[in-house]
Amino acid sequence: MGGGSGGHITPIVAVVKKVREPKKHVDIRVWCDRKFSGRARELMGGSARIDIIVSGKWRRYANLSLWTKIRYHIFKTYLRNFIDIFKIAFGVMQSFVKLIIWRPNVIFLKGGFVCLPVGVAAYILKIPIVIHDSDTTPGLTNKILAKFATAIGTGSPVENYPDYPKSKTRFVGVPIRDGLHRFSHAEQNQAKKQLGFDMEKKLIFVAGGGQGARGLNRVTAKIAPKLVENGMQILLMSGKNDISKIESLDLKKTDFRVVEFLTDDYIPAIAAADIVVTRAGATTMAELAAAGKAVIIVPNAHLSGDHQTKNARVYENADAAMMFIQDDLSEKPEILLNAIKKLAGDSELREKFSANLLKFARPNALNEIIEMIFDVAKKSQKSRQKGEK
């Protein structure tokens, strides 16, 4: 169970596809929210059945201006939160019925608001759950479900999660898709060629995110002409709604390209990139750590608990990336322009960031979380068999 963003779905895709390899007989179903179900099906590629669960979101935005707080909190926070209470209640009843009919041995909850109804229904029905938290600070849903969970996997060291029971919590890292590793120079050139870019020029990959990252897109569009003038190439992975606006820019299309997020070009884009500009989603950062890329992080500071900024600070403090605040870049896009130019022209700095980011990689995270899920599933099956006897 997961959804709401690509960061909650891509680890599930990795788990499902890895389990499918030796255990094709296993009955796996993926449940997510309606909004993200289309992308979930695209990513899953037929590896599992996709079902939709109704859920409500408890909105807790951070770092908003006073006017934005008034405008958002009355109409787009408080009112929506009130309506979504009923969605959560409906989602619990819906999950309860579906779980009675199917009765799985174990449920893997990746976190996010869409997991709450399923976790509550599973607890009522005494179906064991395994939860995973990618961010450096625990999310609200996982905080609630942690007391019900049989096992908990974390994306960073356990001390970052004081609310989780230590006896059942284990640091496993973030499960990522196969194919991500530290790419050789030859592999990088091959990826550039595959994507249609010049192998002799630096490639800047801007990975906006599944929700579009409109602020980052706009800053990139403003500095793109200068980057192209300086002999660089840009691949911008944007939200679907922004593509047509950005494509209208009067730029040399061989040096500037925009594609929709979550395309088949994602892993080749990471392989090809000399520099990656990204949000601070935990899954994205785990993928970039595995590839050991030189990274500039622009966190979304308005998300609940400001968790992306907290994620980004961890990498900045370890000299593993540069970090800039979105609001600063929106006022002065040249800050990002100068940072990219500096990093592109300093191979030693890129190598330092790459080496330090590699230290965060957990190459066995996927196997560890699958092992955790199957340990719980086996115990559940044995318990069920004893009950039938």
N, C-alpha and C positions, 0 to 999 in steps of 0.2 A: 504494500500500500504506500502510495506517495503521489505527489502532484503539486500543482501550484506554480512550479518553476522547473526548469531543466535540471537544476542542482539536486532536486529530489527524485527525478526520474532516471537520469543517466546511471547512478549507482545501481538502481534496480535492474536496468537493462544489462549491466555487467554481470550481476548475480544470476539473472535468469539464463543468459546465454552460456555462462560458465557451467551452470548446473545441467543444462540441456545436453552438453557434450557427452558425459558418461552415463547420464541418468535420464534417457529420453522418455522412460515410462512414468516419470514423476508428473503428477497433475499440478500444474502451476497456473495460477490466475493472478492477474495484476489489476488492482482496483485504483482508480484515480478520480479526480474531479472532472466535470464535463468540459470546462474551459481548456484543460490541458490534454484531454483524451485523444484528440487528433494527432498531436505531436507524439504522444506516448505510443500510439499505433505505428506511426512512422518510424520511431526509434526502435521499437520492439521487433519490427519486421516479421511478424507472424510467429515469434518465439513463444508467445503466451496469449491467452484470451484476455481482452481488456473489458472490464466492467466499470460502470460509472456509479459513484457514491455521492449523495448530496451531503454537503458540509457547509458550515458557516465559518467566517473568518473573524477573529477578534483583533481589530485594527489598533495598533499602538505605534504611531509614527513618531520619529525622533527629529530633533534639530529643525523644527519648522519656525518660520517667522510668525509674529503675532497675528498678522492678517490671515496668513495661511491657516494658522491654528483655528481661528474663528470660522473661516469659510469651510475648512475641511472637517473640523470636529463636530460641527452641528449637523451638516448635511451628509458628509462622506465618512464620518466615523461613528458618532453616537447613534444616528438613525439606522445606519447599515448594521452596526453591531446589534442593535435591538432586533432587527429583522432576522439577522443570522442566528440568533438564539433558537428560533423556531426551526431553522434549517438544520442546526446541529441535532435538535431533538428528533427531527424526521430522519436524519442520517443514521442515528442510533437505532431507530426502529427498523429502517431499511437494512442495515447491516445485520441486525439481530435475526431477521427472517432469512437473509441470504446465507448466514453462517449456520443456522439450524439445518437448512437444506443441504449445504455442501459439507460442512463439518471438517475443516482442514486440520492437520496435525499441528501446524504451527503457522503463525502470521508474522511476517517481517514488516515492520513499520519504519519507513525512512524518515519520518519527521514531517513537520508542517501541519497546518490546520486541518488538512483533509484526512489526517490519520485519527483524529480524536474520536469520531463516532464509531469507527471500527474497533479501536482499542477499548472503548467503554463496553461495547457489545461483546467483545471477546472475553473481557473480564467477567461479565455476568454469566456467560456460557462456560467459563472455566477453560477456554482455549488458550494455550500458552502463547505469549507474544515475545518477540525479540525486537528491540528498538535500536536505532542507530542515529547518532548525532554527529554531523560533520563539522559544525561550527565550533569555534574555540569557547563559546559560551552556550549553555543549553537553551533550546527553544521552549516556549511556553507549553506546547502540546506534549513534548517529551518530558518536561518537568511533571506534568500531571500524570502521564502514563508510566513514569519510572517506577512508582510504587506498585504497579500491577505487573510489571515486566518480569519474565523469567530470566532474561539475560539482556545486557546492554552493551553495545559496542560504541566506542567514541573515536572521533577523528583526530583528537589531540590528547595529550596526557591526562590521566584521570583526575589529577588535582584541579583541573579547570572546571570540573563538574561537581561542586560540593553538595548539590542536592541529590545526587545519585547514590544509591546504596553501594558501598565499595565492594561488598561481597559478591555482587553479580555484575559489576562493571569492569570492562576490559578495554584497554587502548589497542585498537586494531588498525587505525588509519581510515582512509576513505577509499571504498572500492571504486576502481576506475576501469574503463573499457580496455580490452586487449588492443595492442598495437602502439601503445604509448611507452616510449623509452627514450634514452638519450640518443638522438639521431646523429649519425656521422656526417661529415661534410659532404660526402658523396650522396647520402640519403637526402640531405637538405637540398642539394642541387637538383636531384631527381624530382623531389616534391615541387620545387619551383617550376621546373619544366612541365610537370603534369598539370599544374594550375595555370600555365601560360604566362609565367613571369620570367623576366631576364635573370639569369643565374649570376650575372656580374654585379647586379644592383642589390642594395639592402632592401629587404622586405619587412614592412611594419604591418603586423596583424593586429587589428583592433577588434576584440571580441566583446561586443556590447552585452549580450545576454539574452535569455529567452523572453524577457519582458520588453526588450527593445533598447533599453538604456538611452533614451532620447537625448538626455543632456550630453552624454559622451559622444553620441552621433553628431550632434550640432557642433561641438568643439572640434571634432575630427574634420568635419566638412569645412570649417573655417581655416584650419591650418593645412589642409591637404594640398592646395596650390603651392605653398611654400616648400612643403616636403618634396613634391614632384620637381620643383625648380632646383632643389638641392640633390637631385639624382636618386631619390628614393621611390619605392613602390608601396602602395597601400592596399591592403585587403581588409575591408570593413564588413564584419558579420553583424547585420543589423536586424532589428525587429521588422516584421513584415510591413507594418504601416508606414515606416520611414523610407523604404527602399526607393520608391518612385521619386520622392523629393531629392534624395541624395544623388540618384542617377542622373538628374537633370543638370548637375554641376558641369561646367564647361572645363572638363579635364581630359587629358590624354587617357583614353580608356585602357590602354595596355599597362599604364602605371597606376591606375586607380580603379578598383573594382569593389562593388558592393553586392553581397549575397545574403540570403535569408539565414538567420541563425538555425542551427541544428540540421545543416545539410550534410551530404556525404563528404564535403570538403573540409570538415572540421579537423580531423586528425592530420590530413595532408597539410592544412594551413599551419598547424602547430609545428610540423616537421620542417616546413619551408621557411618559417619566420626567423628573422635575425633578432627582432624585438617584438614582444607582445604587450599590448596595452589592454588592460582588462578590469572588470569589476573584481570584487574580493570574495566571490562565492567560494565556499570551501571546496566544492567538487572541482571547480575550474582550477583553483590553486593547487589541488592535489595532482591534477593532470599535468599542469605546467611544471610542478616539482619533479614528476616522473621524467619529463622531457628535459629538465634542466635548462630552461630558457631564461634569457634576460628579460625581466618583466618590469613594467610600470603599472602600478595599481591605482585605480581611481574608484574608491568605494562609494557605494550609494549610502550616504549618511542619514537618509530619512527612513530607513527600514526599522522595524521594531527592535528596540534595545541597541540600536546603532551597531549591530553585530558585524556588519561588513568592515566598518572602521576598526573594530577590535581585531578582526581577522588580519587586516592589512598591517596594523601596528606590529603584530608578531613577526611578520616577514621583514618589515622595515628595520626593526630593532636588531634583527639577526644579519643585517647587511645583505639580505637576499633579494631586495627589490627597492625601487623608488616608490614613494607614495605621494599622491597629491589629492587635495580636497576638491570635489566637483564644483562647489560654489566659487572657489578661487579661479578655476579654469574657465568657468562660464564668463567671469568678469574679464579675465586676461588669458585668452587662449594661447598667447605666445609663451606662457609658462610651460605648457605641454610641448609646444614646438621646440623650444630650447632644450628641454630635457631629452627629447627624442634625438635631436641633432647631437647633443653631447654624448649620449649612449652609443649612437651609430658610429661616431668618430673615435671611440675609445674601446678598443678590443679588450684591454686588460680589465676595464670596469665591467664589461659584459661577461667576461669569464669569471670574475669574482662573484657577480650576482648568480651566475649559472651554478657555480660550485657550491655556494651557500644554500641555494634553493634546493639542490639535489639532496641535501642533508634532511630535508623534510619528507622526502619520498618514502613511502611504505610499500614496497613492491609486493609484499605478501598479504596486503590488506584484504583483497578479494577472497583469497583462500581462507583466511582467518574468519571472516564474517560468514562464509558458507559453512565452515566447520561448526561455528556457533549455532547457526540455524538448524543444521542436521542433528547436532547433539540434543537440542531441545525437542526436535521432531521425533527422534527415536525414543526418548523418555516418555513423550506423550503417547506414542503408539503402544509402548509396553504397558503404560498405565491403563490405556483404554482396553487392551486385551485382557488384563487382569480383571477389570470391571465386568467385561462380558462373561468371563468364566464364573 
